[in-house]
């Protein structure tokens, strides 16, 4: 027990040390709601690339941030905030309430449908979903995953983003390919691996990631 306690203290110390810089705190603040590529994030924060890389590495080494390759452009990486590493550091500040949330992926057959259904379960703010290249139908794996998790998932036809998008929507891309499509006005991006053709475990993993992110974001909106 004492060994575990000491390990926990050392981990917390590493996290606090990694956050002891204003630039790193700005990186963490930005990643609270959205994944981002290093290029995107460095540009948003107006930090020179070499200095930005140093700060990112410090956060990665402390287990606060992780990196992974895009499923679209394999040359691109995304930075993701490990939320569990920050649980002891307090609650994030609230943000402005959108009129509606629009979840976008490529086919609108899996991730975006699960996200919209999960959002409706966790927030009174309306939510819809759409795709950049809609499939013919919702993937059966999506329907099965919703049933396993007792999620109310309306079985509707996938829709094209341009037919659904409203200028006041908060657009959240849940697919790297959709995020990397120039015409998609995504305010936030969640880099969720595509579960299609990968079996039930992949759908359950996508469900779990979406549920965690949605609960965290929904709790930040002002009432």
C-alpha positions in Angstrom: 0.0 0.0 0.0 2.8 2.4 0.9 4.6 1.6 -2.4 1.4 2.4 -4.3 0.9 5.6 -2.4 4.4 6.7 -3.1 4.0 6.0 -6.8 0.9 8.0 -6.9 2.6 11.0 -5.2 5.5 10.8 -7.6 3.1 10.7 -10.6 1.2 13.8 -9.3 4.5 15.6 -8.7 5.5 14.9 -12.3 2.2 16.2 -13.6 2.4 19.4 -11.5 6.0 20.0 -12.6 5.0 19.6 -16.2 2.2 22.1 -15.8 4.5 24.7 -14.2 4.8 26.8 -17.3 2.2 29.2 -18.8 2.7 27.8 -22.4 2.1 24.2 -21.2 -1.0 25.4 -19.3 -2.2 27.0 -22.5 -1.6 23.7 -24.4 -3.6 21.8 -21.8 -6.4 24.4 -21.8 -6.7 24.0 -25.6 -6.7 20.3 -25.5 -9.4 20.1 -22.8 -12.1 20.2 -25.5 -10.3 19.3 -28.7 -7.5 17.2 -30.1 -5.1 19.1 -32.4 -2.1 18.5 -34.5 1.2 20.2 -33.3 1.1 22.5 -36.3 -2.5 23.6 -35.6 -1.8 24.1 -31.9 1.5 26.0 -32.3 -0.2 28.3 -34.7 -3.2 28.9 -32.4 -0.8 29.7 -29.5 1.7 31.7 -31.6 4.6 29.7 -30.2 7.8 29.0 -32.2 7.9 25.3 -33.4 11.1 24.4 -31.6 9.9 25.8 -28.3 6.5 24.3 -28.8 8.1 20.8 -29.4 10.0 21.2 -26.1 6.8 21.9 -24.1 4.9 19.1 -25.7 7.6 16.6 -24.9 7.5 17.7 -21.3 3.8 17.0 -21.2 4.1 13.7 -23.0 6.9 12.6 -20.6 4.6 13.3 -17.6 1.8 11.4 -19.1 -0.4 14.4 -19.5 -0.5 14.4 -23.3 -0.3 11.5 -25.8 0.4 11.4 -29.6 -1.0 9.3 -32.3 -1.0 9.2 -36.1 -4.0 10.4 -38.1 -6.2 7.7 -39.8 -6.5 10.1 -42.7 -3.2 11.8 -43.5 -0.7 9.4 -42.0 2.0 12.1 -41.9 0.0 14.0 -39.4 -0.1 13.4 -35.7 -2.7 14.5 -33.1 -2.1 15.5 -29.5 -4.6 14.2 -27.0 -5.1 15.2 -23.4 -5.1 12.3 -21.0 -8.0 13.5 -18.8 -7.4 11.0 -16.0 -4.0 12.7 -15.4 -5.7 15.9 -14.5 -8.5 14.6 -12.2 -6.7 15.9 -9.1 -6.2 19.4 -10.5 -9.8 20.8 -10.3 -12.7 21.4 -12.6 -12.4 23.1 -16.0 -14.0 26.5 -16.5 -17.5 26.6 -18.1 -17.8 27.7 -21.7 -20.6 29.3 -23.7 -23.7 27.3 -24.5 -24.2 26.4 -28.3 -27.7 26.3 -29.8 -27.0 22.8 -31.2 -24.1 20.4 -31.5 -23.3 18.7 -34.9 -21.1 15.6 -34.8 -19.4 14.9 -38.2 -17.5 11.9 -39.5 -16.9 10.6 -43.0 -19.7 8.1 -43.5 -22.2 9.1 -40.8 -22.6 5.4 -40.1 -20.8 4.9 -36.8 -19.0 7.4 -34.6 -21.1 10.5 -35.3 -24.3 8.6 -34.7 -23.1 7.2 -31.4 -21.8 10.7 -30.4 -25.1 12.4 -31.1 -27.1 9.7 -29.2 -24.7 9.9 -26.3 -24.9 13.7 -26.3 -28.7 13.6 -26.1 -28.4 11.2 -23.2 -26.1 13.6 -21.3 -27.3 17.1 -22.3 -30.5 19.1 -23.0 -28.7 20.9 -25.8 -29.9 19.4 -29.2 -27.5 17.3 -31.2 -27.5 15.9 -34.7 -25.0 14.0 -36.9 -23.9 14.0 -40.5 -21.1 12.9 -42.8 -18.8 14.3 -45.5 -19.5 11.2 -47.7 -22.5 9.5 -46.2 -22.8 5.7 -46.3 -26.0 4.0 -47.4 -27.0 3.0 -43.9 -25.9 3.0 -40.3 -23.3 0.3 -39.8 -24.8 -2.8 -38.0 -21.9 -2.7 -35.6 -23.1 0.7 -34.5 -26.6 -0.6 -33.8 -25.2 -3.6 -31.9 -22.9 -1.4 -29.8 -25.8 0.9 -28.8 -27.9 -2.1 -27.8 -25.0 -3.5 -25.7 -24.8 -0.2 -23.8 -28.5 0.4 -23.6 -28.2 3.6 -25.7 -31.3 4.9 -27.5 -30.0 5.1 -31.1 -32.6 6.1 -33.7 -31.9 4.1 -36.9 -32.1 6.8 -39.6 -30.4 7.2 -42.9 -26.9 8.8 -42.9 -27.1 12.5 -44.0 -24.7 14.8 -45.9 -23.2 17.5 -43.8 -24.1 20.4 -46.0 -27.8 19.4 -45.7 -27.7 19.5 -41.9 -25.2 22.3 -41.0 -26.5 25.5 -39.4 -24.1 28.5 -39.0 -24.8 28.5 -35.3 -23.9 24.8 -34.8 -21.0 23.8 -32.6 -19.3 21.3 -35.0 -17.3 18.5 -33.5 -15.5 16.2 -35.9 -15.0 12.7 -34.6 -13.1 11.4 -37.5 -9.6 12.4 -38.7 -10.5 12.3 -42.4 -13.5 14.6 -41.8 -11.3 17.0 -39.8 -8.8 17.1 -42.6 -11.4 17.9 -45.2 -11.0 21.6 -45.9 -14.8 22.4 -46.2 -15.6 21.0 -42.8 -15.9 24.0 -40.3 -15.1 21.9 -37.2 -14.7 24.0 -34.1 -13.5 20.9 -32.1 -11.9 17.7 -33.1 -12.0 14.3 -31.3 -9.6 11.8 -32.9 -11.6 8.6 -32.5 -10.4 5.5 -34.3 -12.8 4.1 -36.9 -14.4 1.0 -35.6 -16.0 -0.1 -38.9 -14.8 -3.6 -40.0 -12.8 -4.1 -36.8 -15.3 -6.0 -34.6 -17.4 -5.4 -31.5 -14.3 -4.5 -29.3 -13.5 -1.5 -31.6 -17.1 -0.3 -31.4 -17.1 -0.6 -27.7 -13.8 1.3 -27.5 -15.2 4.1 -29.7 -18.3 4.2 -27.5 -16.2 4.5 -24.3 -14.0 7.3 -25.7 -17.0 9.3 -26.9 -18.9 8.8 -23.7 -15.9 10.1 -21.7 -15.4 13.2 -23.9 -19.1 14.0 -24.1 -19.6 13.9 -20.3 -16.6 16.1 -19.8 -17.7 18.7 -22.4 -21.4 18.7 -21.5 -20.4 19.5 -17.9 -18.5 22.6 -18.9 -21.4 24.5 -20.5 -23.0 27.3 -18.5 -26.6 26.6 -17.5 
